[in-house]
Amino acid sequence: MATATRIDKWLWAVRLFKTRSLAASACRDGQVLIGGERIKPAREVRLGEIISAKTGGVQRTVKVLGVPPSRIGAKLVPEFMEDLTPESEFQKARDAAPPPKFSWSKGTGRPTKKSRRLWEQFGSENS
């Protein structure tokens, strides 16, 4: 297991960002902080550091527990990262998400073309 790696590679490896380039862009844009300071994508991550990263509208706070050799599966993430993000951050993101326009009762099967057209017609009248 490697002892040091770039912060953008670590953020990607522990699945905070979908791609390494998104992680690097977030670092350059000041969305990734260590100790309240903006960091560059090439900065090396150290064990025990607390990292704050804005991902998908949620301000995630994580603690570095280890450095994975490469991108890891979701089940292995807790071995390398401790999530310190308060539940209120996730709740804010859920509250900010728009409610679905229509709901379909579970167990009633797939919507037909006719019902989809009625939904679209109903949606355009309310817009």
C-alpha positions in Angstrom: 0.0 0.0 0.0 1.4 3.4 -1.0 2.2 5.9 1.8 1.6 9.1 -0.1 -0.5 10.1 -3.1 -2.0 13.2 -4.7 -5.2 14.6 -3.2 -7.1 14.4 -6.5 -6.2 10.8 -6.9 -7.2 10.0 -3.3 -10.6 11.8 -3.7 -11.3 9.7 -6.8 -10.0 6.5 -5.3 -12.3 6.7 -2.3 -15.2 7.6 -4.5 -15.9 11.1 -3.4 -15.7 12.2 -7.1 -16.7 10.2 -10.2 -13.6 11.0 -12.1 -10.1 12.2 -11.2 -10.5 15.2 -13.5 -13.6 16.3 -11.5 -11.6 15.9 -8.3 -8.7 18.0 -9.7 -11.2 20.7 -10.9 -12.8 20.8 -7.5 -9.4 21.4 -5.9 -8.5 24.1 -8.4 -11.9 25.8 -7.8 -11.4 25.9 -4.0 -14.1 23.3 -3.2 -11.6 21.0 -1.4 -10.2 22.3 1.9 -7.7 21.0 4.4 -7.5 23.0 7.6 -9.7 25.6 6.1 -7.2 26.3 3.3 -7.6 25.8 -0.4 -5.3 23.2 -1.8 -3.8 22.2 -5.2 -4.6 18.9 -6.8 -1.0 17.7 -6.6 -0.8 18.2 -2.8 0.0 14.9 -1.0 -2.6 13.5 1.4 -1.4 12.5 4.8 -2.9 10.0 7.3 -5.2 11.6 9.9 -6.0 14.8 7.9 -9.5 16.1 7.8 -10.7 17.0 4.3 -13.7 19.1 3.5 -15.0 18.7 -0.1 -18.1 20.0 -1.8 -19.6 17.1 -3.9 -23.0 17.1 -5.5 -24.3 20.0 -3.4 -23.2 18.4 -0.1 -20.2 19.7 2.0 -18.6 16.3 2.9 -16.1 16.1 5.7 -13.9 13.1 5.8 -10.8 11.8 7.7 -8.0 10.0 5.9 -7.4 6.6 7.3 -5.3 5.2 4.5 -4.2 5.5 1.0 -5.6 2.9 -1.4 -3.4 1.6 -4.2 -6.0 2.4 -6.8 -9.8 3.1 -7.1 -11.5 0.8 -4.7 -15.0 -0.7 -4.4 -17.6 1.0 -2.3 -17.5 -1.7 0.4 -13.8 -1.0 1.0 -14.1 2.7 1.4 -14.5 2.7 5.2 -11.0 1.1 5.5 -9.5 4.2 3.9 -11.9 7.1 4.9 -14.0 8.0 7.9 -17.1 10.0 7.0 -17.5 12.9 9.5 -20.3 14.6 7.5 -23.2 15.6 9.7 -26.6 14.2 8.7 -28.0 17.8 8.4 -25.8 18.3 5.3 -27.4 15.3 3.6 -30.9 16.5 4.7 -30.2 19.9 3.1 -29.4 18.3 -0.2 -32.6 16.1 0.0 -34.7 19.2 0.8 -33.1 21.2 -2.1 -33.9 18.4 -4.6 -37.1 19.1 -6.7 -40.0 16.8 -6.0 -40.9 14.4 -8.8 -43.5 15.8 -11.2 -45.5 12.6 -11.2 -45.7 9.4 -9.1 -46.6 6.0 -10.2 -48.1 3.5 -7.7 -45.8 0.6 -7.0 -47.1 -2.7 -8.5 -49.3 -1.1 -11.2 -46.9 -1.9 -14.0 -45.2 0.2 -16.6 -46.9 3.4 -17.7 -48.4 3.3 -21.2 -47.8 5.8 -24.0 -51.3 7.2 -23.3 -50.6 7.9 -19.7 -47.2 9.4 -20.5 -48.8 11.7 -23.0 -51.4 12.7 -20.4 -48.7 13.5 -17.9 -46.8 15.6 -20.5 -50.0 17.5 -21.3 -50.8 18.0 -17.6 -47.2 19.2 -17.0 -47.2 21.7 -19.8 -50.5 23.2 -18.6 -49.1 23.9 -15.1 -45.7 25.4 -16.3 
